[in-house]
Amino acid sequence: MASEPRPQVHPVAPVEGGFGFALTVDVEEWYHTCLVPGYVRPGMRPVLRNELDRLLPDLLETLARTGRSATFFVLGEVAERLPRRIQEIAATGHEVASHGHLHLRASDRLPAEFAADVRRSKAILEDLIGEPVEGYRAPEWSLRGLGNVRLPLVAAAGFRYDSSLAPYLLSGHPGNPRSVSRLVWPGGELLEFPPLYLGSFLRLPAGSIPGRLLPPELLVRAARAHQAKRGLPVFVVHPWELTGEPTPGPLKGLARFVHETGRLHFPPRFRHVLAALPWTTLRAAAGLAPAAREEPTERVRAERARVAV
């Protein structure tokens, strides 16, 4: 498949006083792993234990206790099952963004299928919280690079920003932006907010396995250093990482390694990171004013009507 022309990439300077520190939460169940295809497709999924209904209130309480806020990238599938929990996220001052509808790799889907997925998730979330949903993050960072034909479709769906392009190997590409950038194509644009990484040559994600294993002081130091260089540190966490318990269902091989490594000892490390810096939403950290709610277009109304059936 031919690649979309790469966008023009324009680094974005911080607002006066510098960017803030952005905390982001990928709202998905422990079984939403692309490494187990039968778990991420609802029609193939066996009966598995759900945990978000209890984990989300616990996380909201932790954030309230520490005076922190976050951007929650919510799966549409989760929002349909737990609408009140998603409304609670917005009602307590956090930002709701989209993680797509199903937790399927973007690059494994045809562009038309991907576009329908992101439009569906946006419509579901906006109907639930009653305000525009401006941000998107692909499951498993699966847009991968700047030349992906699906990236402009995120802008076309009405999103203001994306946080899917990791600037390191495996999950992304070293050529991806390292800090806030404006991506411009003919007829569309997006702000890109890449996740925080560690090191300059051998870049490692500040989240996932390295984030769970490394001393929290190192994560805090990396965030401060990135912000001091006029960057916007974007920290990433999943509710299932914060249980302090083993995975409550069957995972094998690489999926089990990814989910279990460092898991049991991560909650106190996360609380240390949380307390050390003034974490806030992506929108607030970037100095973006919330978009005004507009009357939906005919296309949006049709999409909302379709997903409501």
Secondary structure, DSSP 8 states (H G I E B T S, - for coil): -------EEEE----TT---EEEEEEE--TT--TTSHHHHSTTT-------HHHHHHHHHHHHHHHT---EEEE-HHHHHH-HHHHHHHHHTT-EEEE--SS---GGGS-HHHHHHHHHHHHHHHHHHHSS---EE--GGGTT-STT-TTHHHHHHTT-SEE----SSTTTS-TTS-SS-EEEEETTEEEEE----EE-SSS-EESSHHHHHHS-HHHHHHHHHHHHHTT---EEEE-GGGGSSS--SS---HHHHHHHHTT-TTHHHHHHHHHHHS-EE-HHHHTT----------HHHHHHHHHHH-
